[in-house]
Amino acid sequence: VEVKESFAGSKNNLLKTEKISILFNVIDIWRKNYVIKKVIIGKGDLNVVVNENGEANYNIFKKSENTDTTKFSLDIQKIVFTDLNVQYLDNETRQLYQFFFHKGKLSGVFNSSSFALKLESSFFCKHLFISSKDYLTEKEVELTSDFLIDSDSKLYKIQHASLTIQGV
């Protein structure tokens, strides 16, 4: 399964995976109650990119021409992933993160500008570059955290976190 990134003209993948399953109630969709009970992703690659202008490649939903001011909300109750290579490249802030997730669970309610996420994960951190300094190289990591994300103001707040790093 391949999901292309949202940059115009790009043929690069945002996600390429051997397995993806989505569990939802079809009647909820007709009622405009967008609830996904569970997404399962297995063995693949996720490549998140933010360009020099701060535009992200994961905005894969088409913008509506509808003038309705009702905010879109997508409730994803749980995303379960295993054996997932994740690369996050932010060209605007000069950050590069490379992780291999052994397993993880992610949940949250997503809307147009701000949302909360809960993450429970076990992963191998290959690199965590900020500017040109690698802050975490070749370490096993356990992370459980609650995040608040405001994409309009580019604010990312860690509310609660438990972090274990191999050898630290």
C-alpha positions as CSV (number, residue, x, y, z in Angstrom):
1,V,0.0,0.0,0.0
2,E,1.4,3.4,-1.0
3,V,0.2,6.9,0.0
4,K,1.8,9.7,-1.9
5,E,2.9,12.9,-0.2
6,S,0.9,16.1,-0.7
7,F,3.5,18.2,-2.4
8,A,2.4,19.3,-5.9
9,G,4.0,17.2,-8.6
10,S,5.8,14.9,-6.2
11,K,5.8,11.1,-6.8
12,N,7.4,10.4,-3.4
13,N,5.7,8.3,-0.8
14,L,4.4,9.6,2.5
15,L,3.7,6.0,3.5
16,K,4.6,2.7,2.0
17,T,3.5,-0.4,4.0
18,E,2.9,-4.1,3.5
19,K,-0.2,-4.0,5.6
20,I,-2.9,-1.4,6.5
21,S,-6.3,-2.1,8.0
22,I,-8.9,0.4,8.9
23,L,-11.9,-0.3,11.2
24,F,-14.9,2.1,11.1
25,N,-18.7,2.1,11.0
26,V,-20.0,3.0,7.6
27,I,-23.1,4.5,9.0
28,D,-21.0,6.9,11.0
29,I,-19.5,8.3,7.8
30,W,-23.0,8.9,6.3
31,R,-23.9,10.8,9.5
32,K,-20.7,12.9,9.1
33,N,-19.4,11.4,12.4
34,Y,-15.9,10.6,11.4
35,V,-14.7,8.0,13.8
36,I,-12.0,5.5,13.0
37,K,-11.9,2.8,15.7
38,K,-8.5,1.4,14.7
39,V,-5.8,1.6,12.0
40,I,-3.2,-1.1,11.9
41,I,0.0,-0.5,10.0
42,G,2.6,-3.2,9.6
43,K,6.1,-3.3,8.2
44,G,6.8,-0.2,6.2
45,D,8.2,3.3,5.8
46,L,6.8,6.7,6.8
47,N,8.5,9.8,5.4
48,V,7.3,13.1,6.9
49,V,8.8,16.2,5.3
50,V,8.4,19.9,6.0
51,N,9.8,22.1,3.3
52,E,11.6,25.4,3.6
53,N,8.3,27.3,3.6
54,G,6.9,25.3,6.5
55,E,4.5,23.2,4.3
56,A,4.1,19.6,5.3
57,N,3.8,16.6,3.0
58,Y,1.2,14.9,5.1
59,N,-1.7,17.2,4.2
60,I,-3.2,14.5,2.0
61,F,-6.9,15.5,2.3
62,K,-8.1,17.7,-0.5
63,K,-9.2,21.2,0.6
64,S,-12.9,21.7,0.4
65,E,-14.4,24.5,-1.7
66,N,-17.4,24.3,0.5
67,T,-18.0,27.6,2.4
68,D,-19.5,25.8,5.4
69,T,-17.7,27.1,8.5
70,T,-18.2,23.8,10.5
71,K,-14.8,22.5,11.5
72,F,-13.8,19.0,10.2
73,S,-12.9,16.6,13.0
74,L,-11.5,13.1,12.6
75,D,-11.5,10.9,15.7
76,I,-8.9,8.2,15.4
77,Q,-9.3,6.1,18.4
78,K,-6.2,4.0,17.9
79,I,-3.3,3.5,15.4
80,V,-1.3,0.4,16.0
81,F,2.0,0.1,14.1
82,T,4.8,-2.4,14.1
83,D,8.1,-2.6,12.2
84,L,7.8,0.9,10.9
85,N,10.8,3.0,9.7
86,V,10.0,6.7,10.3
87,Q,11.9,9.6,8.9
88,Y,11.0,13.2,9.9
89,L,12.8,15.9,7.9
90,D,12.1,19.5,8.7
91,N,14.0,21.7,6.2
92,E,12.6,24.9,7.8
93,T,14.0,24.2,11.3
94,R,16.9,22.0,10.1
95,Q,15.8,18.8,12.0
96,L,16.1,15.2,11.0
97,Y,14.8,12.3,13.0
98,Q,15.2,8.6,12.0
99,F,13.5,5.9,14.0
100,F,12.6,2.3,13.6
101,F,9.4,1.6,15.6
102,H,9.3,-2.0,16.9
103,K,5.7,-1.3,18.1
104,G,3.5,1.6,19.0
105,K,0.1,2.9,19.6
106,L,-1.1,6.4,18.7
107,S,-4.5,8.0,19.3
108,G,-6.1,11.4,19.1
109,V,-8.8,13.7,17.8
110,F,-7.6,15.6,14.7
111,N,-9.2,18.8,13.4
112,S,-8.1,21.6,11.1
113,S,-5.7,23.3,13.4
114,S,-5.1,21.7,16.8
115,F,-5.3,18.3,18.3
116,A,-4.2,16.0,21.2
117,L,-2.2,12.9,20.7
118,K,-1.3,10.0,23.0
119,L,1.8,7.9,22.1
120,E,3.0,4.6,23.5
121,S,6.0,3.3,21.7
122,S,9.2,1.2,21.7
123,F,11.7,2.2,19.0
124,F,15.3,2.3,17.9
125,C,16.6,5.9,17.4
126,K,19.0,5.9,14.5
127,H,19.6,9.7,14.6
128,L,18.0,12.8,16.1
129,F,19.7,15.7,14.4
130,I,18.9,19.3,15.3
131,S,20.9,21.7,13.0
132,S,24.0,19.7,12.5
133,K,24.3,18.1,15.9
134,D,23.2,14.4,16.5
135,Y,21.6,14.3,19.9
136,L,20.7,10.7,20.1
137,T,22.4,8.0,18.0
138,E,21.8,4.2,17.8
139,K,19.8,3.9,21.1
140,E,16.7,1.8,22.1
141,V,14.0,4.1,23.4
142,E,10.7,3.5,25.3
143,L,8.4,6.6,25.1
144,T,4.9,7.2,26.5
145,S,3.6,10.7,26.1
146,D,0.6,13.0,25.7
147,F,1.1,15.9,23.1
148,L,-0.9,19.0,22.3
149,I,-0.3,20.1,18.7
150,D,-1.4,23.5,17.3
151,S,-0.4,23.4,13.6
152,D,-1.4,27.0,12.9
153,S,0.9,28.5,15.5
154,K,3.4,25.6,15.2
155,L,3.3,24.9,18.9
156,Y,3.9,21.4,20.2
157,K,3.4,20.8,23.9
158,I,4.4,17.7,25.8
159,Q,1.9,17.3,28.6
160,H,3.0,14.1,30.2
161,A,5.9,11.9,29.3
162,S,7.8,8.8,30.4
163,L,11.1,8.2,28.6
164,T,13.7,5.5,28.9
165,I,16.8,5.6,26.8
166,Q,19.2,2.7,26.5
167,G,22.4,3.3,28.6
168,V,21.2,6.6,30.1
